Amino acid sequence: MTASASSPQARHFALIPAAGIGARVGGATPKQYLPLAGKPMLQYALDTFAASTLIAHTFLVVSADDGYIDDFLKTQPQLAGKLTVLRNGGATRQDSVLNGLQAINTRLGADDWVLVHDAARPGLTAELLERLIAALHDDEVGGLLALPVVDTLKRSGGTPTQQEQQDRVQATVPRDALWAAQTPQMFRYGLLTRALEQAHAQNRVGDITDDASAIEMLGLQPKLIEGSPRNFKVTLAHDVALAELFLKT
């Protein structure tokens, strides 16, 4: 079944998977705790959700052996009563999301909305959050923030062992109707949980690159809501400087 669109009392919850180590950024500290413009990266998203009257509560999924979260929380009194830490993160992002959803099954109704957001997207703003919720409040499927692709896209050729071919253009990919996915991605609790559980049962977890992918596997079409360049994901070391530029403006 699809989620009901006639749920005026449905609440909105944030779920942030943060069990990874961010190896591509480098350094010994998981990237979600790295300092960014004077604050730990993770704090930006948590503060945005905590400040919003549209969000009933935020759940943060970390690994069971996270050695940073307790010290982090001691410096975040503004999050008291607004954040629950779930220490059941998995080996992949989608494992962490599903573990988190299953852990909160007694606290949410099937029609409540869950906004899954990357911890490494510190550029989320209240305006983007409000735009997403307003666009999806009566949608039968849900959707996500995304940006239309504006750059010309090239596909390289060859296999991983053929470096010369990998460095050569095989084709130009039409960018019409292409979007770059962002987060939050917002779906009903029951629908998203079912989609992820089904993907795991069918051993299709490797086909899931974001939460919307799991919904698409059910034959549904998530709605695209235009996001913002500032809401990009910090992935590589040089992304840190760019994120700081956005956060300081």
C-alpha positions as a LaTeX table, in Angstrom:
\begin{tabular}{lrrr}
\hline
Residue & $x$ (\AA) & $y$ (\AA) & $z$ (\AA) \\
\hline
Met1 & 0.00 & 0.00 & 0.00 \\
Thr2 & 1.04 & 3.60 & $-0.39$ \\
Ala3 & 1.02 & 6.07 & 2.47 \\
Ser4 & $-2.16$ & 7.95 & 3.12 \\
Ala5 & $-2.25$ & 11.60 & 2.10 \\
Ser6 & $-5.14$ & 12.37 & 4.45 \\
Ser7 & $-3.24$ & 12.53 & 7.74 \\
Pro8 & $-3.62$ & 16.09 & 9.07 \\
Gln9 & $-2.15$ & 15.08 & 12.43 \\
Ala10 & 0.96 & 13.45 & 10.98 \\
Arg11 & 4.13 & 14.65 & 12.66 \\
His12 & 7.57 & 15.29 & 11.21 \\
Phe13 & 10.69 & 13.62 & 12.59 \\
Ala14 & 14.31 & 13.99 & 11.54 \\
Leu15 & 16.61 & 10.98 & 11.27 \\
Ile16 & 20.34 & 11.54 & 10.78 \\
Pro17 & 22.58 & 8.53 & 10.06 \\
Ala18 & 26.04 & 9.36 & 11.40 \\
Ala19 & 27.82 & 6.05 & 11.88 \\
Gly20 & 30.43 & 6.50 & 9.15 \\
Ile21 & 34.01 & 7.67 & 9.42 \\
Gly22 & 34.23 & 9.83 & 6.28 \\
Ala23 & 37.48 & 8.27 & 5.08 \\
Arg24 & 37.68 & 10.39 & 1.92 \\
Val25 & 37.93 & 13.60 & 3.92 \\
Gly26 & 40.98 & 12.22 & 5.73 \\
Gly27 & 42.11 & 12.60 & 9.33 \\
Ala28 & 41.64 & 10.46 & 12.40 \\
Thr29 & 38.35 & 12.05 & 13.48 \\
Pro30 & 35.05 & 11.03 & 11.82 \\
Lys31 & 34.10 & 13.88 & 9.52 \\
Gln32 & 30.79 & 14.61 & 11.26 \\
Tyr33 & 32.78 & 15.81 & 14.28 \\
Leu34 & 35.37 & 17.84 & 12.37 \\
Pro35 & 35.38 & 21.58 & 13.16 \\
Leu36 & 33.71 & 23.65 & 10.48 \\
Ala37 & 33.54 & 27.45 & 10.77 \\
Gly38 & 33.83 & 27.20 & 14.54 \\
Lys39 & 31.44 & 24.30 & 15.22 \\
Pro40 & 31.47 & 20.52 & 14.73 \\
Met41 & 29.99 & 19.71 & 11.32 \\
Leu42 & 27.20 & 17.62 & 12.84 \\
Gln43 & 25.96 & 20.51 & 14.95 \\
Tyr44 & 24.70 & 22.52 & 11.97 \\
Ala45 & 22.05 & 20.02 & 10.91 \\
Leu46 & 21.06 & 19.24 & 14.49 \\
Asp47 & 20.62 & 22.94 & 15.28 \\
Thr48 & 18.50 & 23.49 & 12.16 \\
Phe49 & 16.12 & 20.68 & 13.08 \\
Ala50 & 16.03 & 21.62 & 16.77 \\
Ala51 & 15.13 & 25.23 & 15.97 \\
Ser52 & 12.25 & 24.27 & 13.69 \\
Thr53 & 8.73 & 24.16 & 15.13 \\
Leu54 & 7.85 & 21.80 & 12.26 \\
Ile55 & 10.07 & 19.00 & 13.62 \\
Ala56 & 8.67 & 17.00 & 16.54 \\
His57 & 11.98 & 15.31 & 17.42 \\
Thr58 & 15.34 & 14.35 & 15.96 \\
Phe59 & 16.99 & 10.92 & 16.06 \\
Leu60 & 20.73 & 10.57 & 15.54 \\
Val61 & 22.06 & 7.13 & 14.59 \\
Val62 & 25.68 & 6.50 & 15.58 \\
Ser63 & 27.80 & 3.37 & 15.79 \\
Ala64 & 27.83 & 1.42 & 19.05 \\
Asp65 & 31.52 & 2.19 & 19.53 \\
Asp66 & 31.33 & 5.91 & 18.70 \\
Gly67 & 33.92 & 7.47 & 20.99 \\
Tyr68 & 32.99 & 11.09 & 20.26 \\
Ile69 & 29.25 & 11.43 & 20.71 \\
Asp70 & 29.15 & 11.72 & 24.52 \\
Asp71 & 31.71 & 14.53 & 24.63 \\
Phe72 & 29.89 & 16.23 & 21.75 \\
Leu73 & 26.55 & 16.14 & 23.56 \\
Lys74 & 28.08 & 17.75 & 26.67 \\
Thr75 & 28.67 & 20.88 & 24.58 \\
Gln76 & 25.15 & 20.99 & 23.11 \\
Pro77 & 22.68 & 22.03 & 25.86 \\
Gln78 & 20.36 & 23.51 & 23.22 \\
Leu79 & 19.57 & 19.98 & 22.04 \\
Ala80 & 18.32 & 18.71 & 25.40 \\
Gly81 & 14.88 & 17.15 & 25.02 \\
Lys82 & 14.98 & 17.57 & 21.25 \\
Leu83 & 17.44 & 14.80 & 20.34 \\
Thr84 & 17.64 & 11.06 & 20.94 \\
Val85 & 20.85 & 9.21 & 20.15 \\
Leu86 & 20.45 & 5.68 & 18.79 \\
Arg87 & 23.64 & 3.65 & 19.14 \\
Asn88 & 22.81 & 1.01 & 16.56 \\
Gly89 & 24.46 & 2.29 & 13.39 \\
Gly90 & 25.21 & $-0.24$ & 10.68 \\
Ala91 & 27.99 & $-0.94$ & 8.21 \\
Thr92 & 26.37 & 1.24 & 5.52 \\
Arg93 & 24.26 & 4.37 & 5.52 \\
Gln94 & 21.15 & 2.42 & 4.57 \\
Asp95 & 21.80 & $-0.11$ & 7.34 \\
Ser96 & 21.93 & 2.77 & 9.80 \\
Val97 & 18.72 & 4.29 & 8.45 \\
Leu98 & 16.84 & 0.98 & 8.69 \\
Asn99 & 18.25 & 0.22 & 12.15 \\
Gly100 & 17.15 & 3.66 & 13.28 \\
Leu101 & 13.66 & 3.29 & 11.83 \\
Gln102 & 13.19 & $-0.09$ & 13.49 \\
Ala103 & 14.40 & 1.26 & 16.84 \\
Ile104 & 11.76 & 4.02 & 16.92 \\
Asn105 & 8.79 & 1.93 & 15.78 \\
Thr106 & 6.91 & 2.46 & 19.06 \\
Arg107 & 7.28 & 6.24 & 18.88 \\
Leu108 & 6.02 & 6.92 & 15.34 \\
Gly109 & 2.82 & 6.14 & 13.50 \\
Ala110 & 2.88 & 4.70 & 9.99 \\
Asp111 & 1.74 & 8.04 & 8.53 \\
Asp112 & 4.24 & 10.20 & 10.39 \\
Trp113 & 6.87 & 11.75 & 8.16 \\
Val114 & 10.58 & 10.95 & 8.48 \\
Leu115 & 13.14 & 13.39 & 7.06 \\
Val116 & 16.41 & 11.52 & 6.55 \\
His117 & 19.35 & 13.91 & 6.33 \\
Asp118 & 23.07 & 13.44 & 5.81 \\
Ala119 & 25.19 & 14.54 & 8.76 \\
Ala120 & 27.74 & 15.85 & 6.24 \\
Arg121 & 25.32 & 18.40 & 4.73 \\
Pro122 & 25.79 & 21.33 & 7.13 \\
Gly123 & 24.23 & 23.83 & 4.72 \\
Leu124 & 20.60 & 22.91 & 5.41 \\
Thr125 & 18.57 & 26.01 & 6.25 \\
Ala126 & 15.19 & 26.63 & 7.84 \\
Glu127 & 13.92 & 27.92 & 4.48 \\
Leu128 & 14.87 & 24.69 & 2.69 \\
Leu129 & 13.28 & 22.64 & 5.45 \\
Glu130 & 10.05 & 24.61 & 5.24 \\
Arg131 & 10.02 & 24.39 & 1.42 \\
Leu132 & 10.35 & 20.60 & 1.52 \\
Ile133 & 7.63 & 20.09 & 4.13 \\
Ala134 & 5.23 & 22.50 & 2.44 \\
Ala135 & 5.67 & 20.79 & $-0.93$ \\
Leu136 & 5.08 & 17.29 & 0.44 \\
His137 & 2.55 & 17.72 & 3.24 \\
Asp138 & $-0.25$ & 16.04 & 1.25 \\
Asp139 & 1.82 & 13.98 & $-1.20$ \\
Glu140 & 1.03 & 10.27 & $-1.44$ \\
Val141 & 4.66 & 9.24 & $-1.93$ \\
Gly142 & 7.04 & 11.84 & $-0.49$ \\
Gly143 & 10.14 & 13.30 & $-2.05$ \\
Leu144 & 13.49 & 14.97 & $-1.69$ \\
Leu145 & 15.48 & 18.12 & $-2.17$ \\
Ala146 & 17.49 & 18.05 & $-5.40$ \\
Leu147 & 19.16 & 20.33 & $-7.92$ \\
Pro148 & 18.75 & 20.28 & $-11.71$ \\
Val149 & 22.04 & 19.27 & $-13.35$ \\
Val150 & 23.53 & 22.25 & $-15.19$ \\
Asp151 & 27.02 & 20.98 & $-16.08$ \\
Thr152 & 27.75 & 19.04 & $-19.25$ \\
Leu153 & 28.16 & 15.39 & $-18.27$ \\
Lys154 & 30.81 & 13.09 & $-19.74$ \\
Arg155 & 31.03 & 9.31 & $-19.43$ \\
Ser156 & 34.50 & 7.76 & $-19.53$ \\
Gly157 & 35.29 & 4.38 & $-21.07$ \\
Gly158 & 37.35 & 1.35 & $-20.20$ \\
Thr159 & 37.51 & $-0.85$ & $-17.12$ \\
Pro160 & 39.16 & $-0.04$ & $-13.77$ \\
Thr161 & 42.38 & $-1.65$ & $-15.12$ \\
Gln162 & 42.37 & 0.44 & $-18.31$ \\
Gln163 & 43.50 & 3.82 & $-16.99$ \\
Glu164 & 44.07 & 5.31 & $-20.43$ \\
Gln165 & 40.49 & 4.56 & $-21.47$ \\
Gln166 & 39.16 & 5.79 & $-18.13$ \\
Asp167 & 40.76 & 9.13 & $-18.85$ \\
Arg168 & 39.03 & 9.44 & $-22.23$ \\
Val169 & 35.48 & 10.55 & $-23.01$ \\
Gln170 & 33.27 & 7.72 & $-24.19$ \\
Ala171 & 30.13 & 9.80 & $-24.55$ \\
Thr172 & 28.41 & 13.03 & $-23.61$ \\
Val173 & 25.39 & 12.29 & $-21.43$ \\
Pro174 & 22.25 & 14.38 & $-22.05$ \\
Arg175 & 21.53 & 16.38 & $-18.89$ \\
Asp176 & 17.89 & 17.08 & $-19.70$ \\
Ala177 & 15.65 & 16.01 & $-16.83$ \\
Leu178 & 18.64 & 15.02 & $-14.66$ \\
Trp179 & 18.73 & 16.08 & $-11.01$ \\
Ala180 & 21.42 & 15.76 & $-8.34$ \\
Ala181 & 19.82 & 14.34 & $-5.18$ \\
Gln182 & 20.24 & 16.09 & $-1.84$ \\
Thr183 & 18.75 & 15.56 & 1.60 \\
Pro184 & 16.51 & 15.69 & 3.55 \\
Gln185 & 14.54 & 12.97 & 1.82 \\
Met186 & 11.06 & 12.86 & 3.29 \\
Phe187 & 8.78 & 9.82 & 3.36 \\
Arg188 & 6.09 & 8.33 & 5.59 \\
Tyr189 & 7.51 & 6.15 & 8.33 \\
Gly190 & 5.61 & 3.03 & 7.31 \\
Leu191 & 6.41 & 3.37 & 3.61 \\
Leu192 & 10.13 & 4.03 & 4.06 \\
Thr193 & 10.54 & 1.22 & 6.58 \\
Arg194 & 8.76 & $-1.23$ & 4.26 \\
Ala195 & 10.85 & $-0.14$ & 1.28 \\
Leu196 & 14.15 & $-0.64$ & 3.09 \\
Glu197 & 13.10 & $-3.94$ & 4.67 \\
Gln198 & 12.02 & $-5.26$ & 1.27 \\
Ala199 & 15.30 & $-4.21$ & $-0.34$ \\
His200 & 17.21 & $-6.07$ & 2.36 \\
Ala201 & 15.01 & $-9.16$ & 2.02 \\
Gln202 & 15.63 & $-9.20$ & $-1.73$ \\
Asn203 & 19.39 & $-8.64$ & $-1.32$ \\
Arg204 & 19.13 & $-5.41$ & $-3.29$ \\
Val205 & 20.81 & $-3.17$ & $-0.74$ \\
Gly206 & 23.66 & $-2.54$ & $-3.16$ \\
Asp207 & 21.19 & $-0.93$ & $-5.56$ \\
Ile208 & 20.20 & 1.67 & $-2.96$ \\
Thr209 & 22.18 & 4.88 & $-3.21$ \\
Asp210 & 19.76 & 7.00 & $-1.19$ \\
Asp211 & 16.41 & 6.64 & 0.56 \\
Ala212 & 14.48 & 7.59 & $-2.57$ \\
Ser213 & 16.09 & 4.64 & $-4.37$ \\
Ala214 & 14.35 & 2.23 & $-2.01$ \\
Ile215 & 11.01 & 3.95 & $-2.61$ \\
Glu216 & 11.56 & 3.76 & $-6.36$ \\
Met217 & 12.07 & $-0.01$ & $-6.06$ \\
Leu218 & 8.42 & $-0.21$ & $-4.97$ \\
Gly219 & 7.41 & 1.33 & $-8.29$ \\
Leu220 & 6.71 & 4.74 & $-6.78$ \\
Gln221 & 7.93 & 8.15 & $-7.97$ \\
Pro222 & 9.26 & 10.52 & $-5.27$ \\
Lys223 & 8.69 & 14.22 & $-5.87$ \\
Leu224 & 11.63 & 16.51 & $-6.62$ \\
Ile225 & 11.81 & 19.82 & $-4.74$ \\
Glu226 & 14.52 & 22.26 & $-5.74$ \\
Gly227 & 17.23 & 22.56 & $-3.11$ \\
Ser228 & 20.26 & 24.81 & $-2.89$ \\
Pro229 & 23.96 & 24.63 & $-3.84$ \\
Arg230 & 24.85 & 25.40 & $-0.21$ \\
Asn231 & 23.23 & 22.12 & 0.85 \\
Phe232 & 25.98 & 20.03 & $-0.72$ \\
Lys233 & 27.61 & 17.02 & 0.89 \\
Val234 & 31.09 & 17.39 & 2.37 \\
Thr235 & 32.88 & 14.37 & 0.92 \\
Leu236 & 36.46 & 15.29 & 0.03 \\
Ala237 & 39.06 & 17.33 & 1.90 \\
His238 & 38.66 & 20.39 & $-0.33$ \\
Asp239 & 34.90 & 20.43 & 0.34 \\
Val240 & 35.58 & 21.66 & 3.87 \\
Ala241 & 36.79 & 25.08 & 2.69 \\
Leu242 & 33.80 & 25.45 & 0.35 \\
Ala243 & 31.37 & 24.55 & 3.12 \\
Glu244 & 32.92 & 27.16 & 5.39 \\
Leu245 & 32.43 & 29.82 & 2.71 \\
Phe246 & 28.72 & 29.02 & 2.50 \\
Leu247 & 28.30 & 28.87 & 6.27 \\
Lys248 & 29.95 & 32.26 & 6.80 \\
Thr249 & 27.60 & 34.02 & 4.35 \\
\hline
\end{tabular}
